Amino acid sequence: MIATRLLNLQYRLQYRFLLLTILSVFFCSPMLKAQTAEENFLDVSIRIFDQPAADATIPTGEEITPEIRLAEVRYIPMFLRYRLEDSGLFGAVRVLPILDSGAELMLEGHILKSDGAVLELAITARDSTGRFWIDKTYSGAAVESVALNESAMTQDAFYYLFAELVRDLSTVQQQLSAEQITEIHSAALLRFGNGLLPQFFTDYLQVAPDGTVSITRLPATDDPLLQRIQNIREHEYLFIDVVDQEYQQFFADIKPVYDMWRKFRREQTVSATDFETRETNSQSDFRRGSYYALQESYNNYRWAKLQTLYLDELSEGFVNEVEPTQIELQDSLYKLTGTFEQQYREWRTILAELLALETQ
């Protein structure tokens, strides 16, 4: 009798253990998978797009002023940043005024055409090992649409173009192995350290003529210098956060105006096309001096006034960029002046000096 009870108790314990094992696998596996997936995410740095040269000429009839181009080279990277964040497929996404030497994935771009009706961008993406992800031109015509499940800040007439770009990036990322992802993480940190103290980090990296980077050896995980580099990297994020807030505010201020500018540019293009068609096909009573010609003249006048208004508002978006930035670091207050690019370079110099003092 006692033996039977002991046997039944053993069976019950085995059953409970089996049940707990099944439940732990059922509930914990997704968490483990999610954690592994999160570790495979790469941070993305987007450089402000190349600015048009000071002596660059705008094609005749384009009516695209340097002020508008100057707004676009900041606006478009910010919109791309929001699209990458919303995808949930990447880590932190940052917009920077210059190249990030320690970027895990670096995006650069150039506006080939942007007139409100057509957008054409040349985009390159390269990770810290020098591997090219994208070297491609994205172009398309504006599509007016409203997504009910999207916020107004992430809607755009060229939404599908950015969606294609995000898909291309995520496709490459999904094809990478766990070892390759780890290598990208390590190379990014070593390249950041090499940018600050090349005399200590050059031996860890080997750069091929084609720009690809390989890791010759890794420092110990408890290496004091590596730990300092990691801390310095965190300090750099202080400045990036300040710049990010400025770019976010700029984007929020400019988007309504920029969207309206694009819309009227498209209307102007359609109006001009319709006018040329009417001029070609019209009868004598519809030639210049007719009601249609007068209406066209009024539309051109209205557009000129609207463009003047929009240009003034676009120009106001750059006021914050010349304001000094104050950052507190190690009980010291640093005041950075100049453009964001100048401030960023000054901030990197300060970090390099602090690191040099710590390594003496």
CORRA-V449566 format. One record per backbone hydrogen bond with DSSP energy under -1.0 kcal/mol. NH is the residue of the N-H (numbers start at 1). CO is the residue of the C=O. E is the energy in kcal/mol with one decimal. If there is no record, write none. Layout:
# CORRA-V449566
NH|CO|E  NH|CO|E
This chain:
# CORRA-V449566
5|1|-2.2  6|2|-2.6  7|3|-2.2  8|4|-2.6  9|5|-2.7  10|6|-2.3  11|7|-2.3  12|8|-2.5  13|9|-2.5  14|10|-2.5  15|11|-2.5  16|12|-2.6  17|13|-2.7  18|14|-2.6  19|15|-2.7  20|16|-3.0  21|17|-2.2  22|18|-2.4  23|19|-2.7  24|20|-2.7  25|21|-2.2  26|22|-2.6  27|23|-3.0  28|24|-2.5  29|25|-1.5  32|28|-2.5  33|29|-2.8  34|30|-2.7  35|31|-2.4  36|32|-2.4  37|33|-2.8  38|34|-2.4  39|35|-1.9  40|36|-1.0  41|38|-1.4  44|92|-2.8  45|105|-3.0  46|94|-3.3  47|107|-2.6  48|96|-2.5  49|73|-1.7  50|109|-2.1  56|53|-1.9  62|59|-2.0  69|65|-1.9  70|66|-2.6  71|67|-1.6  72|68|-2.5  73|69|-2.1  74|71|-1.0  75|71|-2.6  76|72|-2.4  78|74|-1.5  79|75|-2.4  80|76|-2.5  81|77|-2.2  82|78|-2.1  83|79|-2.0  84|80|-2.3  85|81|-2.4  86|82|-2.5  87|83|-1.3  88|85|-1.1  91|42|-2.4  94|44|-2.7  96|46|-2.6  103|100|-1.6  106|126|-2.9  107|45|-2.9  108|124|-2.5  110|122|-1.6  112|120|-2.5  113|120|-1.8  115|118|-1.6  119|140|-2.3  120|113|-2.9  121|138|-3.3  122|110|-2.7  123|136|-2.9  124|108|-2.4  125|134|-2.5  126|106|-2.2  127|131|-2.1  128|104|-1.5  130|127|-2.1  133|125|-3.4  134|125|-1.5  136|123|-2.4  138|121|-3.0  140|119|-1.6  142|117|-2.6  143|157|-2.6  150|147|-1.3  154|151|-1.3  159|156|-1.6  162|158|-1.5  163|159|-2.3  164|160|-2.0  165|161|-1.6  166|162|-2.5  167|163|-2.2  168|164|-2.2  169|165|-2.1  170|166|-2.6  171|167|-2.2  172|168|-1.7  173|169|-2.3  174|170|-2.3  176|173|-1.1  181|177|-2.1  182|178|-2.3  183|179|-2.2  184|180|-2.1  185|181|-2.2  186|182|-2.5  187|183|-2.9  188|184|-2.1  189|185|-1.7  190|186|-2.4  191|187|-2.5  192|188|-1.9  193|189|-2.3  194|190|-2.4  195|191|-1.6  197|193|-3.3  200|197|-1.7  201|197|-1.2  202|198|-1.9  204|201|-1.2  205|202|-1.3  206|214|-2.3  208|212|-2.9  211|208|-2.2  213|129|-3.2  214|206|-2.4  216|204|-2.0  223|220|-2.1  227|223|-2.2  228|224|-2.0  229|225|-2.3  230|226|-2.2  231|227|-2.0  232|228|-2.8  233|229|-2.4  234|230|-1.6  235|231|-1.9  236|232|-2.1  237|233|-1.3  238|235|-1.3  240|236|-2.1  241|237|-2.6  242|238|-1.5  243|239|-2.7  244|240|-2.8  245|241|-2.0  246|242|-1.7  247|243|-2.6  248|244|-2.6  249|245|-2.2  250|246|-2.5  251|247|-2.8  252|248|-2.5  253|249|-2.3  254|250|-2.6  255|251|-2.6  258|254|-3.5  259|255|-3.0  260|256|-1.9  261|257|-2.5  262|258|-2.6  263|259|-2.3  264|260|-2.6  265|261|-2.0  266|262|-2.2  267|263|-2.3  268|264|-2.5  269|265|-2.1  270|266|-2.5  271|267|-2.8  272|268|-2.6  273|269|-2.1  274|270|-2.8  275|271|-2.4  276|272|-2.2  277|273|-2.1  278|274|-2.6  279|275|-2.6  280|276|-2.0  281|277|-2.5  282|278|-1.8  286|283|-2.0  287|284|-1.2  290|287|-1.9  294|290|-2.1  295|291|-2.5  296|292|-2.3  297|293|-2.2  298|294|-2.1  299|295|-2.3  300|296|-2.3  301|297|-2.0  302|298|-2.9  303|299|-2.6  304|300|-2.2  305|301|-2.0  306|302|-2.5  307|303|-2.9  308|304|-1.8  309|305|-2.0  310|306|-2.8  311|307|-2.6  312|308|-1.7  313|309|-1.7  314|310|-2.8  315|311|-2.3  316|312|-1.4  317|314|-1.0  318|315|-1.6  319|316|-1.5  322|319|-1.1  323|320|-1.2  325|336|-2.6  327|334|-2.5  329|332|-3.3  332|329|-1.3  334|327|-3.1  336|325|-3.6  343|339|-2.9  344|340|-2.6  345|341|-2.1  346|342|-2.2  347|343|-2.5  348|344|-2.3  349|345|-1.8  350|346|-2.0  351|347|-2.3  352|348|-2.3  353|349|-2.2  354|350|-2.4  355|351|-2.5  356|352|-2.3  357|353|-2.0  358|354|-1.9  359|355|-1.5
